[in-house]
Amino acid sequence: MTYKEIQDLIKLVSRSELNEIKVKDGDFELTIRNKNYSKLLPASSAVMPTNMMMPQTAAPAQAAQPAAASPASSKAADSEPDTSNLLEVKSPIVGTFYRSASPDKPAYVSVGDTIGEGSVVCIVEAMKLFNEIESEVSGKIVKVMIDDASPVEYDQVLFLVDPKG
């Protein structure tokens, strides 16, 4: 299965009512789940055989849902800056997030840096391929949402950007 075919499957799941899709062929197994996936929900999944042989791939971990805010945490939220006017730079693929090209190189972007549309902001490694992620927005980086060398999921927010910056 090619990288492009995997990306197409991710897009299919995100745009459809499917909660999960599994692709199996011999030892190769790929599971893609959308953000609404829950083991408690009735199965709404598809199984798709392939003719490609690849090593087994683990399914991405489900993102934890935030708990309801308690009175103490809502007071803390009031003191945080308003993020409603900020734009998000999201991961277009599942993989491992890296802020720089290598450990001895500087980060592509840091808090306070101004970026333009098409600027490379990070790398996401997927299936041993290092993919440069380009920003689809312009502005000033106000927050890095992911730690370096952490796993990321499809459509997960990587950076918050102030378009006025």
BALUMRO-662743 format. One record per residue: x, y negated, z of N, C-alpha, C in turn; residue in one letter; residue number from 1. Coordinates in nm, 2 decimals, padded with zeros to 4 digits, m for minus. Atoms other than C-alpha are relative to their C-alpha. Example, Ala and Ser with C-alpha at 12.3 -4.5 7.8 and 13.67 -1.06 7.14 Angstrom:
residues 2
nx->00.09 ny->00.12 nz->00.00 cax->01.23 cay->00.45 caz->00.78 cx->00.09 cy->m00.12 cz->00.00 resn->A resi->1
nx->m00.09 ny->00.11 nz->00.00 cax->01.37 cay->00.11 caz->00.71 cx->m00.08 cy->m00.11 cz->00.08 resn->S resi->2
end
This chain:
residues 165
nx->00.09 ny->00.12 nz->00.00 cax->00.00 cay->00.00 caz->00.00 cx->00.09 cy->m00.12 cz->00.00 resn->M resi->1
nx->m00.08 ny->00.12 nz->00.01 cax->00.14 cay->m00.33 caz->m00.10 cx->m00.04 cy->m00.11 cz->00.10 resn->T resi->2
nx->00.02 ny->00.11 nz->m00.09 cax->00.17 cay->m00.64 caz->00.11 cx->m00.12 cy->m00.08 cz->m00.04 resn->Y resi->3
nx->00.11 ny->00.07 nz->00.06 cax->m00.08 cay->m00.82 caz->m00.12 cx->m00.13 cy->00.07 cz->00.03 resn->K resi->4
nx->00.12 ny->m00.07 nz->m00.03 cax->m00.33 cay->m00.54 caz->m00.07 cx->m00.04 cy->m00.01 cz->00.14 resn->E resi->5
nx->00.02 ny->00.01 nz->m00.15 cax->m00.30 cay->m00.56 caz->00.31 cx->m00.06 cy->m00.14 cz->00.02 resn->I resi->6
nx->00.05 ny->00.14 nz->m00.02 cax->m00.36 cay->m00.94 caz->00.29 cx->m00.15 cy->m00.01 cz->m00.05 resn->Q resi->7
nx->00.14 ny->00.00 nz->00.05 cax->m00.67 cay->m00.88 caz->00.07 cx->m00.10 cy->00.07 cz->00.09 resn->D resi->8
nx->00.09 ny->m00.07 nz->m00.09 cax->m00.81 cay->m00.63 caz->00.32 cx->m00.03 cy->m00.09 cz->00.13 resn->L resi->9
nx->00.01 ny->00.09 nz->m00.11 cax->m00.75 cay->m00.89 caz->00.60 cx->m00.11 cy->m00.10 cz->m00.03 resn->I resi->10
nx->00.09 ny->00.10 nz->00.05 cax->m00.94 cay->m01.15 caz->00.40 cx->m00.14 cy->00.06 cz->m00.01 resn->K resi->11
nx->00.13 ny->m00.06 nz->00.01 cax->m01.22 cay->m00.90 caz->00.33 cx->m00.07 cy->00.02 cz->00.14 resn->L resi->12
nx->00.05 ny->m00.02 nz->m00.13 cax->m01.27 cay->m00.82 caz->00.70 cx->m00.04 cy->m00.14 cz->00.06 resn->V resi->13
nx->00.03 ny->00.13 nz->m00.06 cax->m01.26 cay->m01.19 caz->00.80 cx->m00.13 cy->m00.06 cz->m00.07 resn->S resi->14
nx->00.12 ny->00.06 nz->00.07 cax->m01.53 cay->m01.28 caz->00.54 cx->m00.12 cy->00.08 cz->00.00 resn->R resi->15
nx->00.12 ny->m00.09 nz->00.00 cax->m01.76 cay->m00.99 caz->00.59 cx->m00.06 cy->00.02 cz->00.14 resn->S resi->16
nx->00.05 ny->m00.03 nz->m00.13 cax->m01.97 cay->m00.85 caz->00.86 cx->00.06 cy->00.12 cz->00.07 resn->E resi->17
nx->m00.07 ny->m00.11 nz->m00.06 cax->m01.73 cay->m00.57 caz->00.92 cx->00.07 cy->m00.04 cz->00.12 resn->L resi->18
nx->m00.08 ny->00.03 nz->m00.12 cax->m01.58 cay->m00.55 caz->01.27 cx->00.13 cy->00.07 cz->m00.01 resn->N resi->19
nx->m00.13 ny->m00.07 nz->00.00 cax->m01.31 cay->m00.30 caz->01.18 cx->00.00 cy->00.08 cz->m00.14 resn->E resi->20
nx->m00.02 ny->m00.08 nz->00.12 cax->m01.16 cay->m00.13 caz->00.87 cx->00.12 cy->00.09 cz->00.03 resn->I resi->21
nx->m00.12 ny->m00.09 nz->m00.02 cax->m00.93 cay->00.17 caz->00.88 cx->00.04 cy->00.06 cz->m00.14 resn->K resi->22
nx->m00.05 ny->m00.06 nz->00.13 cax->m00.71 cay->00.29 caz->00.59 cx->00.09 cy->00.11 cz->00.05 resn->V resi->23
nx->m00.08 ny->m00.11 nz->m00.03 cax->m00.57 cay->00.64 caz->00.62 cx->00.04 cy->00.08 cz->m00.12 resn->K resi->24
nx->m00.04 ny->m00.09 nz->00.11 cax->m00.36 cay->00.86 caz->00.40 cx->00.12 cy->00.08 cz->00.06 resn->D resi->25
nx->m00.11 ny->m00.08 nz->m00.06 cax->m00.15 cay->01.14 caz->00.56 cx->00.04 cy->m00.06 cz->00.13 resn->G resi->26
nx->m00.05 ny->00.07 nz->m00.13 cax->00.07 cay->00.98 caz->00.83 cx->m00.02 cy->m00.15 cz->00.00 resn->D resi->27
nx->00.03 ny->00.14 nz->00.01 cax->m00.01 cay->00.63 caz->00.71 cx->m00.14 cy->m00.03 cz->00.06 resn->F resi->28
nx->00.13 ny->00.04 nz->m00.05 cax->m00.28 cay->00.46 caz->00.91 cx->00.01 cy->m00.15 cz->00.03 resn->E resi->29
nx->00.01 ny->00.14 nz->m00.02 cax->m00.38 cay->00.09 caz->00.92 cx->m00.14 cy->m00.03 cz->00.05 resn->L resi->30
nx->00.12 ny->00.04 nz->m00.05 cax->m00.65 cay->m00.06 caz->01.13 cx->00.00 cy->m00.15 cz->00.01 resn->T resi->31
nx->00.01 ny->00.15 nz->m00.01 cax->m00.77 cay->m00.42 caz->01.09 cx->m00.14 cy->m00.03 cz->00.07 resn->I resi->32
nx->00.12 ny->00.04 nz->m00.08 cax->m01.02 cay->m00.57 caz->01.34 cx->m00.02 cy->m00.15 cz->m00.01 resn->R resi->33
nx->00.03 ny->00.14 nz->m00.01 cax->m01.19 cay->m00.90 caz->01.33 cx->00.00 cy->m00.05 cz->00.14 resn->N resi->34
nx->m00.01 ny->00.06 nz->m00.14 cax->m01.19 cay->m01.14 caz->01.63 cx->m00.13 cy->00.03 cz->00.08 resn->K resi->35
nx->00.12 ny->m00.03 nz->m00.07 cax->m01.55 cay->m01.03 caz->01.71 cx->00.00 cy->00.15 cz->00.04 resn->N resi->36
nx->m00.01 ny->m00.14 nz->m00.03 cax->m01.44 cay->m00.66 caz->01.75 cx->m00.01 cy->00.03 cz->00.15 resn->Y resi->37
nx->00.01 ny->m00.04 nz->m00.14 cax->m01.54 cay->m00.49 caz->02.07 cx->m00.03 cy->00.15 cz->00.00 resn->S resi->38
nx->00.02 ny->m00.15 nz->00.00 cax->m01.53 cay->m00.12 caz->02.16 cx->m00.15 cy->00.02 cz->00.05 resn->K resi->39
nx->00.14 ny->m00.02 nz->m00.05 cax->m01.88 cay->m00.18 caz->02.32 cx->m00.10 cy->m00.02 cz->m00.11 resn->L resi->40
nx->00.09 ny->00.02 nz->00.11 cax->m02.03 cay->m00.28 caz->01.98 cx->m00.02 cy->00.13 cz->m00.08 resn->L resi->41
nx->00.01 ny->m00.11 nz->00.09 cax->m02.17 cay->m00.02 caz->01.75 cx->00.10 cy->m00.01 cz->m00.11 resn->P resi->42
nx->m00.10 ny->m00.01 nz->00.10 cax->m01.92 cay->00.09 caz->01.49 cx->m00.06 cy->m00.06 cz->m00.13 resn->A resi->43
nx->00.04 ny->00.06 nz->00.13 cax->m01.95 cay->m00.13 caz->01.17 cx->00.13 cy->00.00 cz->m00.07 resn->S resi->44
nx->m00.13 ny->00.00 nz->00.06 cax->m01.64 cay->m00.01 caz->01.00 cx->00.00 cy->00.09 cz->m00.13 resn->S resi->45
nx->m00.01 ny->m00.08 nz->00.13 cax->m01.52 cay->00.14 caz->00.67 cx->00.13 cy->00.07 cz->00.01 resn->A resi->46
nx->m00.13 ny->m00.08 nz->00.01 cax->m01.26 cay->00.41 caz->00.61 cx->00.03 cy->00.01 cz->m00.15 resn->V resi->47
nx->m00.04 ny->00.01 nz->00.14 cax->m01.06 cay->00.37 caz->00.29 cx->00.12 cy->00.09 cz->m00.02 resn->M resi->48
nx->m00.12 ny->m00.08 nz->00.02 cax->m00.82 cay->00.65 caz->00.17 cx->00.09 cy->m00.07 cz->m00.11 resn->P resi->49
nx->m00.09 ny->00.05 nz->00.09 cax->m00.51 cay->00.55 caz->m00.02 cx->00.09 cy->00.11 cz->m00.05 resn->T resi->50
nx->m00.10 ny->m00.09 nz->00.05 cax->m00.25 cay->00.73 caz->m00.23 cx->00.14 cy->m00.03 cz->00.04 resn->N resi->51
nx->m00.13 ny->00.04 nz->m00.04 cax->00.04 cay->00.55 caz->m00.07 cx->00.04 cy->00.06 cz->00.13 resn->M resi->52
nx->m00.05 ny->m00.06 nz->m00.12 cax->00.26 cay->00.71 caz->00.19 cx->00.09 cy->m00.10 cz->00.07 resn->M resi->53
nx->m00.08 ny->00.10 nz->m00.07 cax->00.40 cay->00.47 caz->00.45 cx->00.00 cy->00.05 cz->00.15 resn->M resi->54
nx->00.00 ny->m00.04 nz->m00.14 cax->00.50 cay->00.51 caz->00.82 cx->m00.12 cy->m00.06 cz->00.07 resn->P resi->55
nx->00.12 ny->00.04 nz->m00.08 cax->00.23 cay->00.47 caz->01.08 cx->00.02 cy->m00.14 cz->00.05 resn->Q resi->56
nx->00.00 ny->00.14 nz->m00.04 cax->00.14 cay->00.11 caz->01.16 cx->m00.10 cy->m00.02 cz->00.11 resn->T resi->57
nx->00.09 ny->00.02 nz->m00.11 cax->m00.01 cay->00.01 caz->01.49 cx->m00.09 cy->m00.11 cz->m00.03 resn->A resi->58
nx->00.10 ny->00.11 nz->00.02 cax->m00.32 cay->m00.20 caz->01.49 cx->00.03 cy->m00.12 cz->00.09 resn->A resi->59
nx->m00.03 ny->00.11 nz->m00.08 cax->m00.30 cay->m00.55 caz->01.61 cx->m00.08 cy->00.00 cz->00.13 resn->P resi->60
nx->00.07 ny->00.00 nz->m00.12 cax->m00.40 cay->m00.60 caz->01.97 cx->m00.11 cy->m00.11 cz->00.00 resn->A resi->61
nx->00.12 ny->00.10 nz->00.00 cax->m00.74 cay->m00.77 caz->02.03 cx->00.04 cy->m00.12 cz->00.09 resn->Q resi->62
nx->m00.03 ny->00.13 nz->m00.08 cax->m00.71 cay->m01.13 caz->02.15 cx->m00.09 cy->00.00 cz->00.12 resn->A resi->63
nx->00.08 ny->00.01 nz->m00.12 cax->m00.83 cay->m01.18 caz->02.50 cx->m00.09 cy->m00.12 cz->m00.01 resn->A resi->64
nx->00.10 ny->00.10 nz->00.00 cax->m01.14 cay->m01.38 caz->02.54 cx->00.01 cy->m00.08 cz->00.12 resn->Q resi->65
nx->m00.01 ny->00.08 nz->m00.12 cax->m01.12 cay->m01.68 caz->02.77 cx->m00.11 cy->00.02 cz->00.10 resn->P resi->66
nx->00.11 ny->m00.02 nz->m00.10 cax->m01.31 cay->m01.64 caz->03.10 cx->m00.07 cy->m00.13 cz->00.02 resn->A resi->67
nx->00.08 ny->00.12 nz->m00.02 cax->m01.58 cay->m01.89 caz->03.20 cx->00.08 cy->m00.09 cz->00.10 resn->A resi->68
nx->m00.07 ny->00.09 nz->m00.08 cax->m01.44 cay->m02.20 caz->03.36 cx->m00.06 cy->m00.01 cz->00.14 resn->A resi->69
nx->00.04 ny->00.02 nz->m00.13 cax->m01.46 cay->m02.23 caz->03.73 cx->00.00 cy->m00.15 cz->00.03 resn->S resi->70
nx->m00.01 ny->00.15 nz->m00.03 cax->m01.52 cay->m02.57 caz->03.90 cx->00.14 cy->m00.05 cz->00.02 resn->P resi->71
nx->m00.14 ny->00.05 nz->m00.02 cax->m01.15 cay->m02.59 caz->04.00 cx->00.07 cy->m00.01 cz->m00.14 resn->A resi->72
nx->m00.06 ny->00.00 nz->00.13 cax->m01.04 cay->m02.51 caz->03.64 cx->m00.06 cy->m00.11 cz->m00.09 resn->S resi->73
nx->00.06 ny->00.10 nz->00.08 cax->m01.28 cay->m02.76 caz->03.49 cx->00.05 cy->m00.14 cz->00.04 resn->S resi->74
nx->m00.07 ny->00.13 nz->m00.05 cax->m01.12 cay->m03.04 caz->03.71 cx->00.13 cy->m00.01 cz->m00.07 resn->K resi->75
nx->m00.13 ny->00.00 nz->00.06 cax->m00.79 cay->m02.94 caz->03.57 cx->m00.01 cy->m00.03 cz->m00.15 resn->A resi->76
nx->00.02 ny->00.03 nz->00.15 cax->m00.93 cay->m02.95 caz->03.21 cx->m00.03 cy->m00.14 cz->m00.02 resn->A resi->77
nx->00.03 ny->00.14 nz->00.02 cax->m01.05 cay->m03.30 caz->03.27 cx->00.12 cy->m00.09 cz->m00.01 resn->D resi->78
nx->m00.12 ny->00.08 nz->00.00 cax->m00.70 cay->m03.42 caz->03.33 cx->00.09 cy->00.03 cz->m00.12 resn->S resi->79
nx->m00.07 ny->m00.04 nz->00.12 cax->m00.57 cay->m03.25 caz->03.01 cx->m00.04 cy->m00.10 cz->m00.11 resn->E resi->80
nx->00.03 ny->00.09 nz->00.11 cax->m00.55 cay->m03.47 caz->02.70 cx->m00.11 cy->00.06 cz->m00.09 resn->P resi->81
nx->00.11 ny->m00.04 nz->00.09 cax->m00.84 cay->m03.45 caz->02.45 cx->00.06 cy->00.06 cz->m00.13 resn->D resi->82
nx->m00.06 ny->m00.07 nz->00.12 cax->m00.75 cay->m03.20 caz->02.17 cx->m00.10 cy->00.01 cz->m00.11 resn->T resi->83
nx->00.10 ny->m00.01 nz->00.11 cax->m01.07 cay->m03.24 caz->01.97 cx->00.04 cy->m00.07 cz->m00.13 resn->S resi->84
nx->m00.04 ny->00.06 nz->00.12 cax->m00.90 cay->m03.47 caz->01.72 cx->00.12 cy->00.06 cz->m00.06 resn->N resi->85
nx->m00.12 ny->m00.06 nz->00.05 cax->m00.61 cay->m03.24 caz->01.67 cx->m00.03 cy->00.11 cz->m00.11 resn->L resi->86
nx->00.01 ny->m00.10 nz->00.11 cax->m00.56 cay->m03.02 caz->01.36 cx->00.08 cy->00.12 cz->00.04 resn->L resi->87
nx->m00.06 ny->m00.12 nz->m00.03 cax->m00.45 cay->m02.66 caz->01.38 cx->00.08 cy->00.06 cz->m00.12 resn->E resi->88
nx->m00.08 ny->m00.08 nz->00.10 cax->m00.17 cay->m02.47 caz->01.19 cx->m00.02 cy->00.14 cz->00.04 resn->V resi->89
nx->00.03 ny->m00.14 nz->m00.03 cax->m00.28 cay->m02.11 caz->01.18 cx->00.08 cy->00.10 cz->m00.07 resn->K resi->90
nx->m00.07 ny->m00.11 nz->00.06 cax->m00.11 cay->m01.78 caz->01.10 cx->m00.08 cy->00.06 cz->m00.11 resn->S resi->91
nx->00.07 ny->m00.07 nz->00.10 cax->m00.21 cay->m01.65 caz->00.76 cx->00.01 cy->00.15 cz->m00.01 resn->P resi->92
nx->m00.02 ny->m00.15 nz->00.00 cax->m00.09 cay->m01.30 caz->00.84 cx->00.03 cy->00.05 cz->00.15 resn->I resi->93
nx->m00.03 ny->m00.06 nz->m00.13 cax->m00.04 cay->m01.06 caz->01.13 cx->00.15 cy->00.03 cz->00.00 resn->V resi->94
nx->m00.14 ny->m00.03 nz->00.00 cax->00.32 cay->m01.03 caz->01.24 cx->00.07 cy->m00.05 cz->00.13 resn->G resi->95
nx->m00.07 ny->00.05 nz->m00.11 cax->00.59 cay->m01.16 caz->01.47 cx->00.05 cy->m00.15 cz->m00.03 resn->T resi->96
nx->m00.02 ny->00.14 nz->00.02 cax->00.63 cay->m01.54 caz->01.51 cx->00.15 cy->m00.04 cz->00.04 resn->F resi->97
nx->m00.14 ny->00.05 nz->m00.03 cax->00.98 cay->m01.70 caz->01.49 cx->00.00 cy->m00.15 cz->m00.03 resn->Y resi->98
nx->00.00 ny->00.14 nz->00.02 cax->01.04 cay->m02.07 caz->01.53 cx->00.12 cy->m00.04 cz->m00.09 resn->R resi->99
nx->m00.12 ny->00.03 nz->00.08 cax->01.38 cay->m02.06 caz->01.34 cx->00.03 cy->00.12 cz->m00.09 resn->S resi->100
nx->m00.04 ny->m00.11 nz->00.10 cax->01.54 cay->m01.86 caz->01.05 cx->00.08 cy->00.11 cz->00.07 resn->A resi->101
nx->m00.08 ny->m00.10 nz->m00.08 cax->01.78 cay->m01.69 caz->01.30 cx->00.03 cy->m00.06 cz->00.14 resn->S resi->102
nx->m00.02 ny->00.05 nz->m00.14 cax->01.87 cay->m01.72 caz->01.67 cx->00.10 cy->m00.11 cz->00.01 resn->P resi->103
nx->m00.10 ny->00.11 nz->m00.01 cax->02.17 cay->m01.95 caz->01.60 cx->m00.04 cy->m00.12 cz->m00.08 resn->D resi->104
nx->00.04 ny->00.12 nz->00.08 cax->01.97 cay->m02.19 caz->01.38 cx->m00.10 cy->m00.08 cz->00.08 resn->K resi->105
nx->00.10 ny->00.08 nz->m00.07 cax->01.75 cay->m02.48 caz->01.50 cx->m00.14 cy->00.04 cz->m00.04 resn->P resi->106
nx->00.14 ny->m00.03 nz->00.03 cax->01.37 cay->m02.45 caz->01.51 cx->m00.04 cy->m00.08 cz->m00.12 resn->A resi->107
nx->00.04 ny->00.07 nz->00.12 cax->01.20 cay->m02.55 caz->01.19 cx->m00.07 cy->m00.13 cz->00.05 resn->Y resi->108
nx->00.06 ny->00.12 nz->m00.05 cax->00.98 cay->m02.80 caz->01.39 cx->m00.01 cy->00.01 cz->00.15 resn->V resi->109
nx->00.01 ny->00.01 nz->m00.14 cax->00.96 cay->m02.91 caz->01.75 cx->m00.11 cy->m00.10 cz->00.03 resn->S resi->110
nx->00.10 ny->00.10 nz->m00.04 cax->00.71 cay->m03.12 caz->01.95 cx->00.05 cy->m00.14 cz->m00.03 resn->V resi->111
nx->m00.04 ny->00.13 nz->00.03 cax->00.72 cay->m03.47 caz->01.83 cx->00.04 cy->m00.02 cz->m00.15 resn->G resi->112
nx->m00.04 ny->00.01 nz->00.14 cax->00.83 cay->m03.39 caz->01.47 cx->m00.12 cy->m00.03 cz->m00.08 resn->D resi->113
nx->00.10 ny->00.03 nz->00.10 cax->00.63 cay->m03.52 caz->01.18 cx->00.01 cy->00.09 cz->m00.11 resn->T resi->114
nx->00.00 ny->m00.10 nz->00.11 cax->00.53 cay->m03.27 caz->00.92 cx->m00.09 cy->m00.05 cz->m00.11 resn->I resi->115
nx->00.09 ny->00.03 nz->00.11 cax->00.37 cay->m03.30 caz->00.58 cx->m00.06 cy->00.13 cz->m00.05 resn->G resi->116
nx->00.06 ny->m00.11 nz->00.06 cax->00.15 cay->m03.07 caz->00.38 cx->00.10 cy->00.08 cz->m00.08 resn->E resi->117
nx->m00.10 ny->m00.08 nz->00.07 cax->00.37 cay->m02.78 caz->00.25 cx->00.13 cy->00.01 cz->00.07 resn->G resi->118
nx->m00.13 ny->m00.02 nz->m00.08 cax->00.64 cay->m02.82 caz->00.52 cx->00.01 cy->00.13 cz->00.06 resn->S resi->119
nx->m00.02 ny->m00.12 nz->m00.07 cax->00.78 cay->m02.50 caz->00.65 cx->00.01 cy->m00.02 cz->00.15 resn->V resi->120
nx->00.01 ny->00.02 nz->m00.15 cax->00.69 cay->m02.48 caz->01.02 cx->00.06 cy->00.12 cz->00.08 resn->V resi->121
nx->m00.05 ny->m00.12 nz->m00.07 cax->00.80 cay->m02.12 caz->01.11 cx->00.01 cy->00.11 cz->m00.09 resn->C resi->122
nx->m00.01 ny->m00.12 nz->00.08 cax->00.85 cay->m01.77 caz->01.00 cx->m00.09 cy->00.10 cz->00.07 resn->I resi->123
nx->00.08 ny->m00.11 nz->m00.05 cax->00.61 cay->m01.47 caz->01.05 cx->00.06 cy->00.12 cz->m00.07 resn->V resi->124
nx->m00.05 ny->m00.13 nz->00.05 cax->00.77 cay->m01.13 caz->01.01 cx->m00.11 cy->00.10 cz->m00.01 resn->E resi->125
nx->00.11 ny->m00.10 nz->00.02 cax->00.53 cay->m00.87 caz->00.87 cx->00.06 cy->00.11 cz->m00.09 resn->A resi->126
nx->m00.05 ny->m00.12 nz->00.08 cax->00.64 cay->m00.52 caz->00.76 cx->00.14 cy->m00.02 cz->m00.05 resn->M resi->127
nx->m00.14 ny->00.02 nz->00.03 cax->01.01 cay->m00.62 caz->00.76 cx->00.02 cy->m00.11 cz->m00.11 resn->K resi->128
nx->m00.01 ny->00.11 nz->00.09 cax->00.94 cay->m00.92 caz->00.53 cx->m00.02 cy->m00.13 cz->00.09 resn->L resi->129
nx->00.01 ny->00.13 nz->m00.08 cax->01.01 cay->m01.27 caz->00.67 cx->m00.07 cy->m00.10 cz->m00.09 resn->F resi->130
nx->00.09 ny->00.09 nz->00.08 cax->00.74 cay->m01.51 caz->00.54 cx->00.01 cy->m00.14 cz->00.06 resn->N resi->131
nx->00.00 ny->00.14 nz->m00.04 cax->00.79 cay->m01.88 caz->00.56 cx->m00.14 cy->m00.05 cz->00.00 resn->E resi->132
nx->00.14 ny->00.05 nz->m00.02 cax->00.47 cay->m02.04 caz->00.69 cx->00.00 cy->m00.15 cz->m00.03 resn->I resi->133
nx->00.00 ny->00.14 nz->00.04 cax->00.39 cay->m02.38 caz->00.53 cx->m00.13 cy->m00.06 cz->00.06 resn->E resi->134
nx->00.12 ny->00.07 nz->m00.06 cax->00.16 cay->m02.63 caz->00.70 cx->m00.10 cy->m00.04 cz->m00.11 resn->S resi->135
nx->00.11 ny->00.04 nz->00.09 cax->m00.17 cay->m02.71 caz->00.53 cx->m00.05 cy->m00.14 cz->00.04 resn->E resi->136
nx->00.04 ny->00.14 nz->m00.05 cax->m00.20 cay->m03.04 caz->00.73 cx->00.13 cy->m00.08 cz->00.02 resn->V resi->137
nx->m00.11 ny->00.10 nz->m00.03 cax->00.01 cay->m03.35 caz->00.79 cx->m00.02 cy->m00.07 cz->00.13 resn->S resi->138
nx->00.02 ny->00.07 nz->m00.12 cax->00.08 cay->m03.52 caz->01.11 cx->00.12 cy->00.03 cz->00.09 resn->G resi->139
nx->m00.11 ny->m00.02 nz->m00.10 cax->00.29 cay->m03.50 caz->01.43 cx->m00.03 cy->00.12 cz->00.09 resn->K resi->140
nx->00.02 ny->m00.12 nz->m00.09 cax->00.34 cay->m03.17 caz->01.62 cx->m00.01 cy->m00.05 cz->00.14 resn->I resi->141
nx->00.02 ny->00.04 nz->m00.14 cax->00.20 cay->m03.21 caz->01.97 cx->00.01 cy->00.12 cz->00.09 resn->V resi->142
nx->m00.01 ny->m00.12 nz->m00.08 cax->00.20 cay->m02.85 caz->02.09 cx->00.04 cy->00.12 cz->m00.08 resn->K resi->143
nx->m00.03 ny->m00.13 nz->00.06 cax->00.36 cay->m02.52 caz->02.00 cx->m00.08 cy->00.10 cz->00.09 resn->V resi->144
nx->00.09 ny->m00.08 nz->m00.07 cax->00.10 cay->m02.26 caz->02.09 cx->00.05 cy->00.14 cz->00.03 resn->M resi->145
nx->m00.05 ny->m00.14 nz->m00.01 cax->00.31 cay->m01.94 caz->02.06 cx->00.15 cy->00.00 cz->00.04 resn->I resi->146
nx->m00.14 ny->m00.02 nz->m00.04 cax->00.64 cay->m01.83 caz->02.23 cx->00.08 cy->00.06 cz->m00.12 resn->D resi->147
nx->m00.09 ny->m00.06 nz->00.10 cax->00.93 cay->m01.74 caz->02.00 cx->00.00 cy->00.15 cz->00.01 resn->D resi->148
nx->m00.01 ny->m00.15 nz->00.01 cax->00.94 cay->m01.37 caz->01.89 cx->m00.12 cy->00.06 cz->00.06 resn->A resi->149
nx->00.12 ny->m00.05 nz->m00.05 cax->00.58 cay->m01.32 caz->02.00 cx->m00.09 cy->00.05 cz->m00.11 resn->S resi->150
nx->00.09 ny->m00.04 nz->00.10 cax->00.32 cay->m01.12 caz->01.81 cx->m00.11 cy->m00.10 cz->m00.03 resn->P resi->151
nx->00.11 ny->00.09 nz->00.04 cax->00.06 cay->m01.32 caz->01.62 cx->m00.10 cy->00.08 cz->m00.08 resn->V resi->152
nx->00.10 ny->m00.07 nz->00.07 cax->m00.27 cay->m01.22 caz->01.47 cx->m00.04 cy->m00.10 cz->m00.12 resn->E resi->153
nx->00.05 ny->00.08 nz->00.11 cax->m00.44 cay->m01.34 caz->01.15 cx->m00.09 cy->m00.11 cz->00.05 resn->Y resi->154
nx->00.08 ny->00.12 nz->m00.04 cax->m00.58 cay->m01.69 caz->01.19 cx->00.02 cy->m00.05 cz->00.14 resn->D resi->155
nx->m00.03 ny->00.05 nz->m00.13 cax->m00.42 cay->m01.74 caz->01.53 cx->00.07 cy->m00.14 cz->m00.01 resn->Q resi->156
nx->m00.06 ny->00.13 nz->00.00 cax->m00.33 cay->m02.10 caz->01.61 cx->00.14 cy->00.00 cz->00.04 resn->V resi->157
nx->m00.15 ny->00.00 nz->m00.03 cax->00.05 cay->m02.16 caz->01.60 cx->00.04 cy->m00.14 cz->00.05 resn->L resi->158
nx->m00.04 ny->00.14 nz->m00.04 cax->00.07 cay->m02.54 caz->01.63 cx->m00.12 cy->m00.09 cz->00.01 resn->F resi->159
nx->00.10 ny->00.11 nz->00.00 cax->m00.15 cay->m02.84 caz->01.72 cx->00.06 cy->m00.12 cz->m00.05 resn->L resi->160
nx->m00.05 ny->00.11 nz->00.07 cax->m00.10 cay->m03.14 caz->01.50 cx->m00.09 cy->m00.12 cz->00.01 resn->V resi->161
nx->00.08 ny->00.12 nz->00.00 cax->m00.21 cay->m03.50 caz->01.55 cx->00.01 cy->m00.07 cz->m00.14 resn->D resi->162
nx->00.00 ny->00.06 nz->00.14 cax->m00.31 cay->m03.63 caz->01.20 cx->00.03 cy->m00.15 cz->00.00 resn->P resi->163
nx->m00.03 ny->00.14 nz->m00.01 cax->m00.26 cay->m03.99 caz->01.32 cx->00.15 cy->m00.03 cz->00.02 resn->K resi->164
nx->m00.14 ny->00.01 nz->m00.04 cax->00.10 cay->m03.92 caz->01.42 cx->00.09 cy->m00.02 cz->m00.12 resn->G resi->165
end
